[in-house]
């Protein structure tokens, strides 16, 4: 009987040792599993954060690109609109100027103006045997003007619409444009440079 009791005690102690080892192993496995889970969770969170950041940056780039495109489109529209307004204004200003020049060439002072321009040409170059170009309707002044520019031949020029004259030397190397057309064009260039109507957006 005593031997049976000793055997039972040994078996019970052996069983307890096995349970202690099992509990220790289970605890270790649980700790390792928990650690693995935490590592995986952190890795997944980092990956998700990185993906979200990429998506956010891509969205920002797209929004920025759309905003820039919209701003450029609006600026281009405004530039075209302002250009159109400036052109209408310019056309109106110079249409009025051309009308006043037309009135001038129909007046009594125009003949003296042509004589003064012929004298200016004579002072600036050698136009003997050259050509004096006038409007078709100004050829009536040819005799008086060729006296100021002796040896010149008067001829009609399709280049001159408003009035004035163009003197060209016999060899064609010297050309002096004293037409009202050239003067008005020069005023246009001056106006562009000094009117402060430049379009810069």
C-alpha positions as CSV (number, residue, x, y, z in Angstrom):
1,X,0.0,0.0,0.0
2,X,2.8,2.4,0.9
3,X,4.5,1.7,-2.5
4,X,1.2,2.6,-4.3
5,X,1.0,5.9,-2.5
6,X,4.6,6.8,-3.4
7,X,3.9,5.9,-7.0
8,X,0.8,8.1,-7.1
9,X,2.7,11.0,-5.6
10,X,5.5,10.7,-8.2
11,X,2.9,10.5,-11.0
12,X,1.1,13.6,-9.6
13,X,4.4,15.5,-9.4
14,X,5.3,14.4,-12.9
15,X,2.0,15.5,-14.2
16,X,2.4,18.9,-12.4
17,X,5.8,19.4,-14.0
18,X,4.4,18.6,-17.4
19,X,1.6,21.1,-16.9
20,X,4.1,23.8,-15.7
21,X,6.2,23.2,-18.9
22,X,3.1,23.3,-21.0
23,X,1.9,26.5,-19.4
24,X,5.3,28.1,-19.9
25,X,5.4,27.0,-23.6
26,X,1.9,28.3,-24.1
27,X,2.8,31.6,-22.5
28,X,5.9,31.9,-24.8
29,X,3.9,31.1,-27.8
30,X,1.2,33.6,-26.9
31,X,3.9,36.3,-26.4
32,X,5.5,35.5,-29.7
33,X,2.2,35.4,-31.5
34,X,1.2,38.8,-29.9
35,X,4.5,40.3,-30.9
36,X,4.1,39.0,-34.5
37,X,0.6,40.4,-34.6
38,X,1.8,43.8,-33.4
39,X,4.6,43.8,-36.0
40,X,2.2,42.9,-38.8
41,X,-0.3,45.5,-37.6
42,X,2.4,48.2,-37.5
43,X,3.6,47.1,-41.0
44,X,0.1,47.2,-42.4
45,X,-0.6,50.6,-40.8
46,X,2.7,52.0,-42.3
47,X,1.8,50.6,-45.7
48,X,-1.7,52.0,-45.5
49,X,-0.3,55.4,-44.3
50,X,2.2,55.5,-47.2
51,X,-0.5,54.6,-49.7
52,X,-2.8,57.3,-48.3
53,X,0.0,59.8,-48.5
54,X,0.7,58.9,-52.1
55,X,-3.0,59.2,-52.9
56,X,-3.2,62.6,-51.1
57,X,-0.2,63.9,-53.0
58,X,-1.6,62.7,-56.3
59,X,-4.9,64.4,-55.6
60,X,-3.1,67.6,-54.6
61,X,-1.0,67.5,-57.8
62,X,-4.2,67.0,-59.9
63,X,-6.0,69.8,-58.1
64,X,-3.0,72.1,-58.5
65,X,-2.7,71.2,-62.2
66,X,-6.4,71.9,-62.7
67,X,-6.1,75.2,-60.9
68,X,-3.1,76.3,-63.0
69,X,-4.9,75.3,-66.2
70,X,-8.0,77.2,-65.2
71,X,-6.0,80.3,-64.3
72,X,-4.1,80.2,-67.6
73,X,-7.3,79.8,-69.5
74,X,-8.9,82.7,-67.8
75,X,-5.8,84.9,-68.3
76,X,-5.8,84.0,-72.0
77,X,-9.5,84.9,-72.3
78,X,-8.9,88.2,-70.6
79,X,-5.9,89.0,-72.8
80,X,-7.9,88.3,-76.0
81,X,-10.8,90.4,-74.7
82,X,-8.4,93.3,-73.8
83,X,-6.7,93.0,-77.2
84,X,-10.0,93.2,-79.0
85,X,-11.0,96.3,-77.0
86,X,-7.6,97.9,-77.7
87,X,-7.9,97.2,-81.4
88,X,-11.4,98.7,-81.5
89,X,-10.2,101.8,-79.7
90,X,-7.1,102.1,-81.9
91,X,-9.2,101.6,-85.1
92,X,-11.6,104.3,-84.0
93,X,-8.8,106.8,-83.1
94,X,-7.0,106.4,-86.4
95,X,-10.1,106.3,-88.4
96,X,-10.9,109.7,-87.0
97,X,-7.3,110.8,-87.7
98,X,-7.6,109.6,-91.3
99,X,-10.8,111.5,-91.7
100,X,-9.3,114.7,-90.5
101,X,-6.3,114.2,-92.9
102,X,-8.8,113.7,-95.7
103,X,-10.5,117.0,-94.8
104,X,-7.0,118.7,-94.7
105,X,-6.1,117.4,-98.2
106,X,-9.3,118.8,-99.5
107,X,-8.6,122.2,-98.0
108,X,-6.8,125.3,-99.2
109,X,-3.6,124.7,-97.2
110,X,-2.8,121.3,-98.8
111,X,-1.0,122.8,-101.9
112,X,1.4,124.7,-99.6
113,X,1.9,121.5,-97.6
114,X,2.9,119.6,-100.7
115,X,5.3,122.3,-101.8
116,X,6.9,122.3,-98.3
117,X,7.3,118.5,-98.5
118,X,8.9,118.8,-102.0
119,X,11.3,121.4,-100.7
120,X,12.2,119.0,-97.8
121,X,12.9,116.3,-100.3
122,X,15.1,118.6,-102.3
123,X,17.1,119.5,-99.2
124,X,17.6,115.9,-98.1
125,X,18.7,114.1,-101.3
126,X,19.5,114.3,-105.0
127,X,16.3,113.4,-106.8
128,X,17.2,115.0,-110.2
129,X,15.9,112.7,-112.9
130,X,14.1,110.7,-110.2
131,X,10.4,110.1,-109.7
132,X,8.0,112.0,-107.5
133,X,5.1,109.8,-106.5
134,X,1.7,111.3,-105.6
135,X,-1.9,110.2,-105.2
136,X,-3.8,110.0,-108.5
137,X,-5.9,113.0,-107.5
138,X,-2.8,115.0,-106.6
139,X,-1.2,114.9,-110.0
140,X,-2.8,118.3,-110.6
141,X,0.0,119.7,-108.4
142,X,2.7,117.9,-110.4
143,X,3.9,121.0,-112.4
144,X,4.4,123.1,-109.3
145,X,6.1,120.3,-107.4
146,X,8.5,119.4,-110.2
147,X,9.7,123.0,-110.2
148,X,10.7,122.5,-106.6
149,X,12.4,119.2,-107.6
150,X,13.8,119.9,-111.1
151,X,14.2,117.0,-113.4
152,X,11.7,114.8,-111.5
153,X,8.9,113.0,-113.2
154,X,5.6,112.9,-111.4
155,X,3.7,109.6,-111.3
156,X,0.7,108.2,-109.4
157,X,1.4,105.7,-106.6
158,X,-1.0,103.1,-105.3
159,X,0.9,103.2,-102.0
160,X,-0.4,106.7,-101.2
161,X,-4.0,106.9,-100.1
162,X,-4.1,109.9,-97.7
163,X,-1.8,112.4,-99.4
164,X,1.7,113.7,-99.4
165,X,4.5,112.4,-101.6
166,X,7.3,109.9,-102.1
167,X,10.6,110.9,-103.8
168,X,12.8,108.2,-105.3
169,X,16.2,108.9,-106.9
170,X,16.9,107.9,-110.5
171,X,19.0,104.9,-109.4
172,X,16.3,103.8,-106.9
173,X,18.8,103.8,-104.0
174,X,17.3,106.7,-102.2
175,X,13.7,106.7,-101.2
176,X,12.1,109.4,-99.1
177,X,8.6,108.7,-97.9
178,X,6.9,112.0,-96.9
179,X,3.4,110.7,-97.4
180,X,0.6,111.3,-94.9
181,X,0.2,107.5,-94.9
182,X,3.7,107.0,-93.6
183,X,3.2,109.8,-91.0
184,X,0.0,108.2,-89.7
185,X,1.7,104.8,-89.5
186,X,4.5,106.4,-87.5
187,X,1.9,107.8,-85.2
188,X,0.4,104.4,-84.7
189,X,3.8,103.0,-83.7
190,X,4.3,105.9,-81.3
191,X,0.8,105.4,-79.9
192,X,1.5,101.7,-79.3
193,X,4.7,102.6,-77.4
194,X,3.4,105.6,-75.4
195,X,-0.3,105.1,-74.9
196,X,0.2,102.8,-71.9
197,X,-2.3,100.4,-73.5
198,X,0.2,97.5,-73.5
199,X,-1.5,94.2,-72.6
200,X,0.5,92.4,-69.9
201,X,-1.3,89.9,-67.6
